[in-house]
Amino acid sequence: MDPYIGKLLDNRYEILELIGTGGMARVYKARCHRLNRLVAIKILREDLAQDAEFRRRFHDESQAVAMLSHPNIVAVYDVSRSSELEYIVMELIDGITLKQYMQKKGNKLNWREALHFITQIVKALGHAHSRGIIHRDIKPHNVMVLRDGSVKVADFGIARVASGGHSTLTQEALGSVHYISPEQARGSHIDARSDLYSAGVVLYEMITGRLPFEGDTPVSVAIQHINSIPLSPREIDPSIPEALEKITMKAMAPNPDDRYSCADEMLADLEEFRKNPNINFDYDLHEFLPEEEPDEDKTRIRPVTHIHASGEDYERPRSERSGGRHVQRYEEDEEERRGGSPWTIVACVAAVLLFLAGVFYFLFRTFFSGLFAPPQTYEVPPLTGKNYEQVLQDTALLGRFTVVLGNTVENDAEAGTILNQDPAAGSKVGEPVTQITVTVSGGPQIVQVPDLYNLEYRKAFIVLDEHKLKYDTPDYENSDEVAKDHVISFTPLADTPVAPGTTVHLVISLGPKVEEFPMFNVVGMTQANAEKQITFQKLEVGEITPVYSDTVEAGVVVDQYPAVTTMVSEGTKVNLQVSQGPDPASQPKEVTKTVDISLPDRGDVVNVQVMMDGAVIFSQDVDTAMELTVPVTVTAPAGETKTLTVYYNGVQADSISVEFTP
């Protein structure tokens, strides 16, 4: 069992499973418990951890990659080094390698898709080169394709700082010799242009479906990179745009001085081609020949061992150049230097006889065969439903026939699938008919994601509808650069080729982030004072709602929104509730009654006082000789009973209970 599975590194990273093994390290899927996210962890192999040189290289890789931060480069989150263990923590990619993607597509991509991928790869290289880092192992196996169509360059396993000087094949293990630059194969000085050569090989493979050089051993392939020039892409597939062919071959020029000087220069040509596929670049492909060296500086291929592309040991033969092309120099034959022998005459006679026999055979087959045999017919093989590129290589299926590409049409079938053929499968054709014309699927209809950056979000929705694309619920973020309600970013990215109906996710701007502070208390203030305080704090007075209150006097704030301590920012509206005093409708109704107060029979003038609830409600001098009673008007709430106290000349004389019924 793997000793790292289940282990917790630095009390933070829990190792979950092994997901890959490389030349120097193993890669594990892990969970970061501090940030609760899945990551990839690359751990130096135990058998190499004892080697100080390998440990140094692994640490250099960690430091180099940690310098990079780009959407097309796998991100590095953390680097750890100890006496027992060295590892780096990286972004966990949900996708497949570009090599796997190409294999799923039948090895050959349509040029638009290839352009989409190579543009992102070159952007990643431009970022790395600007920080002095050369990847040195660019190949489809080290490029990850994500679900949204974007790519990320991975595995800077043999990357080194550009100022690091020279490198030879014997010094570093090669990821794959099929993508190596000529100067890297020679062991000469390398720079950023070496990465561009490898990127050119990747582009060549994507648009042609084949590698520029093949061989039985890594050494033979490396020598071809130095000595030979591959077929141009349009010789393999004439449908490839001429401008894209020139970009590919310029990137793959054997002489670094003939290549693009930097990634930005190559990126500029890719962008011009994207805008106008019919653009004419003024590059002469015949200029891109292997560089010539003076006799005293002939190339010597250093002996190479342990090239891990095959796992075997090889030693390279020395090579020299002649007539502008590299040729192997061997010992001359001793017999040729002596000027000939009797065997030479015998060989000449045999050659003449063989020639005459060949002429006779040709005449018989061409002019006389029809006289002795009936016309020959051949059955047309079935090609419909098969992959076009695979059929081209299937000589057993084709036999004497060759395949000619007729039309490429949009179809739900996978790109490259043969839809129909002429002549039809199974039909019998005569000797003159040797070609089968096929119609091939270009894949489902593809649309490019429009550029939505800085569009007002409703306009962005309209543009997506026009392109037959969908959108889901956007995310929202603050932005100092993008105005409120405008698009900050979107995925998939602009110009990504996608199928109609693909969902595009938008991030919408909330405008600049403003400073927040807790809401203060204005309850208990008068309305005027509360409004002054709100305005002074750069807030806005919102809605004023009048309310009745039995406890708060009229004109005083009863409640507020936002509430006290709620976080608010400049411009927030504050709504107030202001007391209008008691609700008149809630007050009880009053009843007024007249009560007759009896007077004493004294025959003189008496001061009569009547009190209710401790207050004097009636006071008057009355002549008892003239009046027997005096009327007193009393008002009280309906339903209550009140006591009236009567005084004559200040002396209590009577108490009267009065019910105030409505």
Residue pairs with C-beta under 8 A, 6 or more apart in sequence:
2 18
4 15
4 18
4 26
4 28
4 43
5 15
5 16
5 17
5 18
5 28
6 14
6 15
7 14
7 15
8 14
8 15
8 33
9 15
9 30
9 41
9 80
9 85
9 87
10 80
12 32
12 33
12 34
13 30
13 31
13 32
13 33
13 39
13 41
13 89
14 30
14 31
14 33
15 28
15 29
15 30
15 41
16 28
16 29
16 30
16 31
16 38
17 28
17 29
18 26
18 27
18 28
18 29
19 27
19 28
19 29
19 40
20 26
20 27
21 27
22 42
22 155
22 157
23 157
23 173
23 175
23 308
24 44
24 45
24 48
24 54
24 57
24 58
24 157
25 42
25 43
25 44
25 45
25 58
25 157
26 42
26 43
26 45
27 40
27 41
27 42
27 43
28 40
28 41
28 42
28 43
29 38
29 39
29 40
29 41
29 92
30 38
30 39
30 40
30 41
30 89
31 37
31 38
31 39
32 38
32 39
32 77
32 89
38 92
39 77
39 89
39 90
39 91
39 92
40 89
40 90
40 91
40 92
40 93
41 87
41 88
41 89
41 90
42 87
42 88
42 90
43 85
43 86
43 87
44 54
44 55
44 58
44 85
44 86
44 87
48 54
48 55
48 58
49 55
49 85
49 86
55 86
58 86
59 81
59 86
60 160
60 161
61 88
61 156
61 157
61 158
61 159
62 76
62 79
62 81
62 86
62 88
63 79
64 133
64 156
64 159
64 160
64 161
65 76
65 88
65 90
65 156
65 159
66 76
66 79
66 88
67 131
67 133
68 75
68 76
68 127
68 128
68 131
68 133
68 156
69 75
70 123
70 124
70 127
70 128
71 150
71 152
72 120
72 121
72 123
72 124
72 127
72 150
72 151
72 152
72 153
73 124
73 127
73 128
73 152
73 153
74 90
74 91
74 93
74 144
74 152
74 153
74 154
74 155
75 90
75 91
76 88
76 89
76 90
76 91
77 89
77 90
77 91
78 88
78 89
79 88
79 89
80 86
80 87
80 88
80 89
91 152
93 144
93 146
93 152
93 154
94 146
94 147
95 144
95 145
95 146
95 147
95 152
96 104
96 144
96 145
97 140
97 141
97 142
97 143
97 144
97 145
98 117
98 140
98 141
98 143
98 144
98 145
98 151
98 202
99 139
99 140
99 141
99 143
100 145
101 140
101 145
102 108
102 109
102 140
102 205
102 206
105 414
105 415
105 416
106 209
106 387
106 389
106 390
106 414
106 415
106 416
107 205
107 209
107 210
107 389
108 206
108 207
108 208
108 209
108 237
108 389
108 416
109 117
109 206
109 207
110 415
110 442
110 443
111 207
111 240
111 241
111 244
112 446
112 497
113 206
113 497
114 203
114 206
114 207
114 244
115 244
115 270
115 273
115 274
116 149
116 495
116 496
116 497
117 143
117 145
117 151
117 206
118 199
118 202
118 203
118 206
118 270
119 267
119 270
119 271
119 274
120 150
120 151
121 138
121 143
121 151
121 153
121 199
121 202
122 196
122 199
122 263
122 266
122 267
122 270
123 263
123 267
124 151
124 152
124 153
125 135
125 138
125 153
125 192
125 195
125 196
125 199
125 263
126 262
126 263
126 264
126 267
128 134
128 135
128 153
128 156
128 159
128 195
129 162
129 192
129 195
129 262
129 263
132 161
132 162
132 163
133 156
133 159
133 160
133 161
133 162
134 159
134 160
134 161
134 162
134 190
134 191
134 192
134 194
134 195
135 142
135 153
135 156
135 159
135 195
135 198
136 158
136 159
136 160
136 167
136 172
136 184
136 190
136 194
136 195
137 155
137 156
137 157
137 158
137 159
137 174
137 175
137 176
137 179
137 198
138 153
138 179
138 195
138 198
138 199
138 202
139 175
139 176
139 178
139 179
139 198
139 201
139 202
140 202
140 205
140 206
141 175
141 176
142 153
142 154
142 155
142 175
143 151
143 152
143 153
143 154
143 202
144 151
144 152
144 153
144 154
145 151
146 152
148 491
148 492
148 493
148 496
149 492
149 493
149 496
149 497
149 498
150 491
150 492
150 493
150 496
155 175
157 175
158 172
158 173
158 174
158 175
160 167
162 191
162 192
165 189
166 187
166 188
166 189
166 190
167 184
167 187
167 190
168 187
168 302
169 184
169 185
169 187
169 222
169 302
169 304
169 307
170 187
170 302
170 303
170 304
170 305
171 187
173 306
173 307
173 308
174 180
174 184
174 218
174 307
174 308
174 309
176 309
177 185
177 218
177 221
177 222
177 225
177 307
177 309
178 201
178 211
178 213
178 214
178 221
178 309
179 198
179 201
179 202
180 198
180 222
180 225
181 190
181 193
181 194
181 197
181 198
181 225
181 256
182 197
182 225
182 226
182 254
182 290
183 189
183 190
183 194
183 256
184 190
184 194
185 222
185 223
185 225
185 226
185 301
186 226
186 299
186 301
186 302
187 302
191 256
192 262
192 263
193 256
193 259
193 260
193 261
194 256
195 263
196 251
196 259
196 260
196 263
196 266
197 251
197 252
197 253
197 256
197 259
199 251
199 266
200 248
200 249
200 250
200 251
200 252
200 259
201 211
201 212
201 252
203 244
203 247
203 248
203 251
204 211
204 212
204 230
204 233
204 248
204 252
205 211
205 212
207 233
207 237
207 240
207 244
207 248
208 233
208 236
208 237
208 240
209 236
209 237
209 389
210 236
212 230
212 231
212 252
213 221
213 224
213 225
213 228
213 230
214 221
215 221
215 223
215 224
217 310
217 312
217 314
218 304
218 307
218 309
218 310
218 314
219 301
219 304
219 307
219 314
219 315
219 316
222 301
222 304
222 316
223 301
223 316
223 319
223 326
225 254
226 254
226 290
226 299
226 301
226 319
226 326
227 290
227 319
227 321
227 325
227 326
227 327
228 290
228 326
229 254
229 288
229 289
229 290
230 252
232 245
232 249
232 285
233 240
233 244
233 245
233 248
233 249
234 240
234 242
234 245
239 405
239 408
241 273
241 277
241 278
242 280
243 273
243 277
243 278
243 279
243 280
243 281
244 273
244 277
245 285
246 281
246 283
246 285
247 266
247 269
247 270
247 273
247 281
249 283
249 285
249 288
250 258
250 259
250 260
250 266
250 269
250 281
250 283
250 288
251 259
251 260
251 266
252 259
252 288
253 259
253 287
253 288
254 288
254 289
254 290
254 291
255 288
255 289
255 290
255 291
258 287
258 288
260 266
260 269
269 281
272 279
273 279
274 495
289 324
290 321
290 324
290 325
290 326
292 321
292 324
293 299
293 321
298 320
298 321
299 319
299 320
299 321
299 326
300 318
300 319
301 316
301 317
301 318
301 319
302 316
303 315
303 316
304 314
304 315
304 316
305 313
305 314
305 315
306 313
307 314
317 328
318 329
319 326
319 327
319 328
319 329
320 326
320 327
320 329
321 327
322 329
335 341
375 430
375 431
376 430
376 431
377 428
377 429
377 430
378 399
378 400
378 401
378 428
378 429
378 430
378 431
378 433
379 426
379 427
379 428
380 401
380 421
380 423
380 424
380 425
380 426
380 427
380 428
380 429
380 436
381 397
381 398
381 399
381 401
381 425
381 436
382 425
382 426
383 391
383 397
383 403
383 418
383 421
383 425
383 436
383 438
384 418
384 419
384 420
384 421
384 425
385 417
385 418
386 417
386 418
387 414
387 416
387 417
387 418
388 403
388 405
388 416
388 417
388 418
388 438
388 440
389 416
391 397
391 398
391 403
391 418
391 438
392 403
398 436
400 434
401 434
401 435
401 436
402 434
402 435
402 436
403 435
403 436
403 438
404 435
404 436
404 437
404 438
405 437
405 438
405 440
406 422
406 437
406 438
406 439
406 440
407 439
407 440
408 439
408 440
408 441
408 442
409 419
409 439
409 440
409 441
409 442
410 441
410 442
410 443
410 444
410 445
411 417
411 419
411 441
411 442
411 443
411 444
412 444
413 419
413 441
413 443
414 441
414 443
415 441
415 442
415 443
416 440
416 441
416 443
417 440
417 441
418 438
418 439
418 440
418 441
419 438
419 439
419 440
419 441
420 438
420 439
421 436
421 437
421 438
421 439
422 436
422 437
422 438
423 429
423 433
423 436
444 499
445 499
445 500
446 497
446 498
446 499
447 467
447 468
447 469
447 497
447 498
447 499
447 500
448 467
448 494
448 495
448 496
448 497
448 498
449 467
449 469
449 490
449 492
449 493
449 494
449 495
449 496
449 498
449 502
449 504
450 463
450 464
450 467
450 494
451 494
451 495
452 460
452 463
452 464
452 487
452 490
452 494
452 504
452 506
453 487
453 488
453 489
453 490
453 494
454 482
454 483
454 486
454 487
455 463
455 486
455 487
456 485
456 486
456 487
457 474
457 485
457 486
457 487
457 506
457 508
460 471
460 487
460 490
460 506
461 471
464 470
464 471
464 504
468 500
468 501
469 498
469 500
469 501
469 502
469 503
469 504
470 501
470 502
470 503
470 504
471 503
471 504
471 505
471 506
472 503
472 505
474 505
474 506
474 507
474 508
475 505
475 506
475 507
475 508
476 507
476 508
476 509
476 510
477 488
477 507
477 508
477 509
477 510
478 509
478 510
478 511
478 512
478 513
479 488
479 509
479 510
479 511
479 512
480 512
480 513
482 488
482 509
483 509
483 511
484 509
484 510
484 511
485 508
485 509
486 508
486 509
487 506
487 507
487 508
487 509
488 507
488 508
488 509
489 506
489 507
490 504
490 505
490 506
490 507
491 504
491 505
492 498
492 502
492 504
514 569
514 570
514 571
515 569
515 570
516 567
516 568
516 569
517 567
517 568
517 569
518 564
518 565
518 566
518 567
518 568
519 560
519 562
519 563
519 564
519 565
519 566
519 567
519 568
519 574
520 533
520 537
520 564
521 560
521 564
522 529
522 530
522 533
522 534
522 557
522 560
522 574
522 576
523 557
523 558
523 559
523 560
523 564
524 556
524 557
525 533
525 556
525 557
526 555
526 556
526 557
527 544
527 555
527 556
527 557
527 576
527 578
530 557
530 560
530 576
531 541
531 576
534 540
534 541
534 574
535 541
538 570
538 571
539 568
539 570
539 571
539 572
539 573
539 574
540 571
540 572
540 573
540 574
541 573
541 574
541 576
542 561
542 573
542 574
542 575
542 576
543 573
543 575
543 576
544 575
544 576
544 578
545 575
545 576
545 577
545 578
546 577
546 578
546 579
546 580
547 558
547 559
547 577
547 578
547 579
547 580
548 579
548 580
548 581
548 582
548 583
548 586
549 558
549 579
549 580
549 581
549 582
550 582
550 583
550 586
552 558
552 579
553 579
553 581
554 579
554 580
554 581
555 578
555 579
556 578
556 579
557 576
557 577
557 578
557 579
558 577
558 578
558 579
559 576
559 577
560 574
560 575
560 576
560 577
561 574
561 575
562 568
562 572
562 574
568 574
588 637
588 638
588 639
589 637
589 638
589 662
590 635
590 636
590 637
590 638
590 660
591 635
591 636
591 637
591 638
591 660
591 661
591 662
592 633
592 634
592 635
593 633
593 634
593 635
593 658
593 660
594 631
594 632
594 633
594 634
595 631
595 632
595 634
595 644
595 656
595 658
596 629
596 630
596 631
596 632
597 608
597 610
597 618
597 629
597 630
597 631
597 632
597 644
597 646
597 654
597 656
598 628
598 629
598 654
599 606
599 608
599 622
599 624
599 627
599 628
599 629
599 630
600 606
600 624
600 648
600 653
601 624
602 624
602 625
603 624
603 625
604 623
604 624
604 625
605 621
605 622
605 623
605 624
606 621
606 622
606 624
606 648
606 649
607 619
607 620
607 621
607 622
607 647
607 648
607 649
607 650
608 618
608 619
608 620
608 621
608 622
608 630
608 646
608 647
608 648
609 616
609 618
609 619
609 646
609 647
609 650
610 616
610 617
610 618
610 619
610 632
610 644
610 645
610 646
610 647
611 617
611 644
611 645
611 647
612 634
612 636
612 642
612 643
612 644
612 645
613 642
617 632
617 634
617 644
618 630
618 632
620 630
622 630
632 644
634 642
634 644
634 658
634 660
636 642
636 658
636 660
637 660
638 660
638 661
638 662
639 660
639 661
639 662
640 660
641 657
641 658
641 659
641 660
642 657
642 658
642 660
643 655
643 656
643 657
643 658
644 655
644 656
644 657
644 658
645 652
645 654
645 655
646 652
646 653
646 654
646 655
646 656
647 653
